[in-house]
Amino acid sequence: MAVLVTRPQPDDEATAAALRARGFDVLRAPMLRFEAVAFQDDEDAHYGAVIVTSANALRGMAAHLAASRLLKLPLFTVGEHTAAAARDAGFSHVIPAKGDASALRDLVLASVKTKVLKKSATLLYLAGADLARDLAGELGERGFSVVTQTTYRMSPVTSLPREACDAFAASRIEAVLHYSRRSARAFLEAARAAGVEISALAVPQCCISDGVAAVIREAGAPPSHVGSVAGRKCLVRGVGPCFALHIALRPTAESGKLRP
């Protein structure tokens, strides 16, 4: 029996390792594919700080960062995971929030009071092509000038790996882990294309949030087999210790609320 991880690469590797360390067999089926978007820096633009809601935003412009003037600016991140990626990329003044968009917005606002940032400063928001929340708009409503630069997109994967298809056919999948609404929808489409009907699939579906769980329920999955681990008691049954799955899902909590 195995747990199927649908998290995009390369983060799926960390999740798989965390689950294996807790005794689970793991299969990987990334349902979104990372694609970098060319970054065009306006040399005439003057920024007071950079804001980032996903480590992928930095990954998307890695080639540009080697000698970038942006490295000298304060960089606000949504949480510690993204902060670590920023430090690895060369940013020296990294200021992490506590894991969600509201915390990041409030951190930026508070930085004016602590004089880390001037209210008149222009913020550069490095973002993905698809955003679950208009953070730039929220900051704009509070008087900030925000320039959004798209540095990556996540494209749906249209098919399941052969190993996953064979495992479903042999009833070897013990649970499926879902990390975003978009990846859940991509999984459903790929499963249907492979002849796997979610409505007849009595396999626990463990989701990062209630919103993701709703996508799976709406597709017809048995309600008793769909649950989330963020914000309330885990509802997933038959997967072994729910705590282990919570640990495996938790590293994406900061990004799961902000990007697909």
The 8 nearest C-alpha neighbors of each residue, nearest first, counted from 0:
[[1, 171, 173, 172, 24, 2, 170, 23],
 [0, 2, 24, 172, 25, 173, 171, 3],
 [1, 3, 174, 25, 173, 175, 172, 26],
 [2, 4, 175, 26, 27, 25, 176, 174],
 [5, 3, 27, 176, 6, 28, 175, 26],
 [6, 4, 29, 28, 30, 177, 176, 27],
 [5, 7, 11, 29, 4, 178, 30, 8],
 [8, 6, 29, 31, 11, 10, 30, 9],
 [9, 7, 10, 11, 29, 6, 12, 32],
 [8, 10, 11, 12, 7, 13, 6, 29],
 [11, 9, 8, 12, 13, 7, 14, 6],
 [10, 12, 6, 14, 8, 13, 9, 7],
 [11, 13, 15, 10, 14, 9, 16, 8],
 [14, 12, 16, 10, 11, 15, 17, 9],
 [13, 15, 11, 17, 247, 16, 12, 18],
 [16, 14, 12, 18, 13, 17, 25, 11],
 [15, 17, 19, 13, 14, 18, 20, 12],
 [18, 16, 14, 20, 15, 19, 247, 13],
 [19, 17, 21, 15, 20, 23, 16, 14],
 [18, 20, 23, 22, 16, 21, 17, 24],
 [19, 21, 17, 18, 22, 16, 23, 15],
 [22, 20, 18, 19, 23, 243, 17, 16],
 [21, 23, 19, 20, 18, 24, 17, 243],
 [24, 22, 19, 18, 21, 25, 1, 2],
 [23, 25, 1, 19, 2, 0, 22, 26],
 [26, 24, 2, 1, 3, 15, 23, 27],
 [25, 27, 3, 2, 4, 1, 28, 163],
 [28, 26, 4, 3, 5, 29, 25, 11],
 [27, 29, 5, 4, 30, 160, 159, 26],
 [30, 28, 7, 5, 6, 31, 27, 8],
 [29, 31, 156, 182, 5, 185, 155, 186],
 [32, 30, 155, 154, 7, 156, 153, 29],
 [31, 33, 154, 153, 155, 7, 156, 34],
 [32, 34, 153, 152, 154, 31, 35, 151],
 [35, 33, 152, 151, 153, 32, 36, 154],
 [34, 36, 151, 59, 150, 152, 37, 33],
 [37, 35, 150, 151, 38, 59, 34, 149],
 [38, 36, 150, 39, 35, 60, 59, 151],
 [39, 37, 150, 36, 40, 60, 148, 149],
 [38, 40, 41, 37, 148, 63, 42, 150],
 [41, 39, 42, 38, 44, 43, 148, 63],
 [42, 40, 43, 44, 39, 45, 38, 46],
 [41, 43, 44, 40, 45, 39, 68, 46],
 [42, 44, 41, 45, 40, 46, 39, 68],
 [45, 43, 41, 42, 46, 40, 121, 146],
 [46, 44, 43, 47, 121, 42, 120, 41],
 [47, 45, 121, 48, 122, 123, 120, 44],
 [46, 48, 120, 121, 122, 72, 116, 45],
 [49, 47, 73, 122, 72, 46, 74, 123],
 [48, 50, 74, 123, 122, 124, 75, 73],
 [51, 49, 75, 124, 74, 76, 123, 125],
 [50, 52, 76, 125, 53, 124, 75, 77],
 [53, 51, 77, 76, 254, 257, 126, 50],
 [54, 52, 55, 56, 51, 254, 81, 258],
 [53, 55, 81, 56, 57, 84, 58, 52],
 [56, 54, 58, 53, 57, 59, 151, 127],
 [57, 55, 59, 54, 58, 126, 150, 53],
 [58, 56, 55, 59, 54, 60, 61, 85],
 [57, 59, 55, 61, 56, 60, 54, 35],
 [58, 60, 35, 150, 56, 151, 57, 61],
 [59, 61, 63, 57, 58, 62, 150, 38],
 [62, 60, 58, 64, 63, 59, 57, 88],
 [63, 61, 60, 64, 65, 59, 58, 66],
 [62, 64, 60, 61, 65, 67, 66, 38],
 [63, 65, 67, 61, 66, 62, 60, 88],
 [64, 66, 63, 67, 62, 61, 89, 88],
 [67, 65, 64, 68, 63, 70, 69, 89],
 [68, 66, 64, 69, 65, 70, 63, 71],
 [67, 69, 70, 71, 66, 72, 64, 42],
 [70, 68, 67, 71, 72, 49, 64, 90],
 [71, 69, 90, 68, 72, 67, 89, 91],
 [70, 72, 69, 68, 90, 73, 91, 92],
 [73, 71, 48, 69, 70, 74, 47, 49],
 [74, 72, 48, 92, 93, 49, 75, 71],
 [73, 75, 49, 93, 50, 48, 94, 72],
 [74, 76, 50, 94, 95, 93, 49, 51],
 [77, 75, 95, 51, 78, 82, 52, 50],
 [76, 78, 96, 52, 98, 103, 99, 95],
 [79, 77, 98, 96, 95, 97, 76, 80],
 [78, 80, 82, 81, 95, 83, 77, 96],
 [81, 79, 83, 82, 78, 84, 250, 54],
 [80, 82, 54, 84, 83, 79, 78, 53],
 [83, 81, 79, 85, 84, 80, 76, 95],
 [82, 84, 86, 80, 85, 81, 79, 87],
 [83, 85, 87, 81, 82, 86, 54, 88],
 [86, 84, 88, 82, 83, 87, 90, 81],
 [87, 85, 90, 83, 89, 88, 84, 91],
 [86, 88, 84, 85, 89, 83, 90, 82],
 [89, 87, 85, 86, 90, 84, 64, 61],
 [90, 88, 86, 87, 70, 91, 85, 64],
 [89, 91, 70, 86, 85, 92, 88, 93],
 [90, 92, 93, 89, 86, 70, 71, 73],
 [93, 91, 73, 90, 74, 94, 72, 71],
 [92, 94, 74, 91, 73, 75, 82, 95],
 [93, 95, 75, 74, 76, 92, 96, 73],
 [96, 94, 76, 78, 75, 82, 79, 77],
 [97, 95, 78, 77, 103, 102, 98, 76],
 [98, 96, 78, 102, 99, 77, 95, 103],
 [97, 99, 253, 78, 77, 96, 102, 252],
 [100, 98, 253, 102, 101, 77, 97, 103],
 [101, 99, 103, 102, 104, 77, 257, 134],
 [102, 100, 104, 103, 99, 105, 134, 106],
 [101, 103, 105, 100, 99, 104, 96, 97],
 [102, 104, 106, 100, 96, 77, 101, 105],
 [103, 105, 101, 107, 106, 102, 100, 108],
 [104, 106, 108, 102, 107, 103, 109, 101],
 [107, 105, 103, 109, 108, 104, 102, 110],
 [106, 108, 110, 104, 105, 109, 103, 111],
 [109, 107, 105, 106, 110, 111, 104, 112],
 [110, 108, 106, 111, 112, 107, 105, 113],
 [111, 109, 113, 115, 107, 112, 108, 116],
 [110, 112, 116, 114, 109, 113, 117, 108],
 [113, 111, 109, 114, 110, 108, 115, 116],
 [112, 114, 110, 111, 115, 109, 116, 108],
 [115, 113, 111, 116, 112, 110, 117, 109],
 [114, 116, 110, 113, 111, 117, 112, 73],
 [117, 115, 111, 114, 110, 118, 47, 120],
 [116, 118, 120, 119, 111, 114, 115, 47],
 [119, 117, 120, 111, 143, 116, 142, 121],
 [118, 120, 117, 121, 143, 144, 142, 116],
 [121, 119, 47, 117, 118, 122, 46, 116],
 [120, 122, 144, 46, 47, 145, 119, 123],
 [123, 121, 145, 48, 46, 49, 47, 146],
 [122, 124, 49, 146, 145, 147, 50, 125],
 [123, 125, 147, 50, 49, 146, 126, 148],
 [126, 124, 148, 51, 56, 149, 147, 123],
 [127, 125, 149, 56, 150, 124, 148, 51],
 [126, 128, 151, 149, 152, 129, 150, 56],
 [127, 129, 152, 149, 151, 130, 126, 150],
 [130, 128, 127, 259, 258, 131, 152, 153],
 [131, 129, 258, 132, 257, 127, 128, 259],
 [130, 132, 257, 258, 129, 259, 133, 256],
 [133, 131, 130, 134, 257, 100, 258, 256],
 [134, 132, 136, 135, 137, 130, 131, 138],
 [133, 135, 137, 136, 132, 138, 100, 104],
 [136, 134, 138, 133, 137, 145, 139, 147],
 [135, 137, 139, 133, 134, 138, 140, 145],
 [138, 136, 134, 140, 139, 135, 133, 141],
 [139, 137, 141, 135, 140, 136, 143, 134],
 [138, 140, 143, 136, 142, 141, 137, 144],
 [141, 139, 137, 138, 142, 136, 143, 135],
 [142, 140, 138, 139, 143, 137, 108, 136],
 [141, 143, 139, 140, 138, 144, 118, 119],
 [144, 142, 139, 138, 141, 145, 118, 121],
 [143, 145, 121, 139, 122, 142, 146, 120],
 [146, 144, 122, 121, 135, 123, 143, 147],
 [147, 145, 123, 124, 122, 148, 144, 121],
 [148, 146, 124, 123, 125, 145, 149, 126],
 [147, 149, 125, 124, 126, 150, 146, 123],
 [150, 148, 126, 127, 128, 151, 125, 147],
 [149, 151, 36, 59, 56, 38, 35, 126],
 [152, 150, 35, 36, 127, 59, 34, 149],
 [151, 153, 128, 34, 127, 33, 154, 35],
 [152, 154, 33, 32, 31, 34, 155, 151],
 [153, 155, 32, 31, 152, 156, 33, 34],
 [156, 154, 31, 185, 30, 157, 32, 153],
 [157, 155, 30, 31, 158, 32, 185, 154],
 [156, 158, 189, 155, 185, 188, 159, 30],
 [159, 157, 189, 156, 160, 192, 193, 190],
 [158, 160, 189, 28, 161, 163, 164, 190],
 [161, 159, 163, 162, 28, 164, 158, 27],
 [160, 162, 164, 163, 165, 159, 166, 158],
 [161, 163, 165, 160, 164, 166, 26, 159],
 [162, 164, 166, 160, 161, 165, 167, 159],
 [165, 163, 161, 167, 166, 162, 168, 160],
 [166, 164, 168, 162, 163, 167, 161, 169],
 [165, 167, 171, 163, 169, 164, 168, 172],
 [166, 168, 170, 164, 169, 165, 172, 171],
 [169, 167, 165, 166, 170, 164, 171, 195],
 [168, 170, 166, 167, 171, 165, 172, 164],
 [171, 169, 167, 168, 172, 166, 0, 173],
 [170, 172, 0, 166, 169, 167, 1, 173],
 [173, 171, 1, 0, 174, 170, 167, 2],
 [172, 174, 1, 2, 0, 171, 202, 238],
 [175, 173, 203, 2, 202, 172, 204, 3],
 [174, 176, 3, 204, 2, 205, 4, 203],
 [175, 177, 205, 4, 206, 5, 204, 3],
 [178, 176, 206, 5, 183, 179, 205, 207],
 [179, 177, 207, 6, 206, 255, 182, 176],
 [180, 178, 182, 181, 259, 211, 255, 183],
 [179, 181, 211, 183, 182, 184, 214, 259],
 [182, 180, 184, 183, 179, 259, 185, 155],
 [181, 183, 185, 30, 179, 184, 180, 31],
 [184, 182, 186, 180, 181, 185, 177, 179],
 [185, 183, 187, 181, 186, 182, 180, 188],
 [186, 184, 182, 188, 183, 187, 155, 30],
 [187, 185, 183, 189, 184, 188, 190, 30],
 [186, 188, 190, 184, 185, 189, 191, 183],
 [189, 187, 185, 191, 190, 186, 192, 184],
 [188, 190, 158, 192, 186, 157, 191, 187],
 [189, 191, 195, 193, 187, 192, 188, 186],
 [192, 190, 194, 195, 188, 193, 189, 196],
 [193, 191, 189, 190, 194, 188, 158, 195],
 [194, 192, 190, 191, 195, 189, 164, 159],
 [193, 195, 191, 192, 196, 190, 189, 164],
 [194, 196, 190, 191, 193, 197, 192, 167],
 [197, 195, 198, 199, 191, 194, 200, 190],
 [196, 198, 200, 220, 199, 195, 219, 218],
 [199, 197, 219, 220, 196, 200, 221, 218],
 [200, 198, 197, 196, 201, 220, 221, 219],
 [199, 201, 197, 202, 198, 196, 220, 195],
 [202, 200, 199, 203, 221, 224, 220, 198],
 [201, 203, 200, 174, 173, 204, 224, 172],
 [204, 202, 224, 174, 235, 225, 205, 236],
 [203, 205, 225, 175, 174, 224, 176, 202],
 [206, 204, 176, 226, 227, 175, 235, 177],
 [207, 205, 227, 177, 212, 208, 176, 211],
 [206, 208, 178, 227, 229, 228, 177, 248],
 [209, 207, 227, 229, 210, 211, 206, 212],
 [208, 210, 212, 211, 227, 213, 207, 206],
 [211, 209, 213, 208, 212, 214, 180, 179],
 [210, 212, 180, 213, 214, 208, 209, 179],
 [211, 213, 209, 215, 214, 210, 206, 226],
 [212, 214, 216, 210, 211, 215, 217, 209],
 [215, 213, 217, 211, 212, 216, 218, 180],
 [214, 216, 218, 212, 213, 217, 220, 211],
 [217, 215, 213, 220, 218, 219, 214, 212],
 [216, 218, 214, 219, 215, 213, 220, 212],
 [219, 217, 215, 216, 220, 214, 197, 198],
 [220, 218, 198, 217, 216, 221, 197, 215],
 [219, 221, 198, 216, 197, 218, 222, 215],
 [220, 222, 224, 223, 219, 198, 201, 225],
 [223, 221, 224, 225, 220, 216, 219, 226],
 [224, 222, 221, 225, 235, 234, 226, 236],
 [223, 225, 203, 222, 221, 235, 204, 202],
 [226, 224, 204, 222, 223, 203, 235, 205],
 [225, 227, 234, 235, 205, 212, 206, 233],
 [228, 226, 206, 208, 207, 233, 205, 209],
 [227, 229, 233, 207, 245, 231, 232, 230],
 [230, 228, 208, 227, 207, 231, 209, 252],
 [229, 231, 228, 232, 208, 227, 209, 233],
 [232, 230, 229, 228, 233, 227, 234, 209],
 [233, 231, 234, 228, 230, 227, 229, 226],
 [232, 234, 228, 227, 235, 226, 231, 241],
 [235, 233, 226, 232, 236, 227, 225, 224],
 [234, 236, 226, 233, 203, 224, 225, 205],
 [237, 235, 238, 203, 234, 224, 239, 223],
 [236, 238, 239, 235, 203, 173, 174, 202],
 [239, 237, 236, 174, 173, 240, 241, 235],
 [238, 240, 237, 241, 236, 243, 244, 23],
 [241, 239, 242, 243, 238, 244, 237, 245],
 [240, 242, 244, 243, 239, 245, 233, 238],
 [243, 241, 245, 240, 244, 246, 247, 233],
 [242, 244, 246, 241, 245, 240, 247, 21],
 [243, 245, 247, 241, 246, 242, 248, 18],
 [244, 246, 242, 248, 243, 247, 249, 228],
 [247, 245, 249, 243, 244, 248, 242, 250],
 [246, 248, 244, 14, 245, 249, 17, 18],
 [247, 249, 245, 246, 250, 251, 244, 207],
 [248, 250, 246, 252, 251, 247, 245, 207],
 [251, 249, 252, 248, 247, 80, 253, 246],
 [252, 250, 254, 249, 253, 255, 248, 178],
 [251, 253, 255, 249, 254, 250, 256, 98],
 [252, 254, 98, 99, 251, 255, 78, 256],
 [255, 253, 257, 251, 256, 252, 53, 258],
 [254, 256, 252, 251, 257, 253, 258, 179],
 [257, 255, 254, 253, 258, 99, 252, 131],
 [258, 256, 254, 131, 255, 132, 130, 52],
 [257, 259, 130, 131, 254, 255, 256, 129],
 [258, 179, 181, 129, 180, 130, 255, 131]]
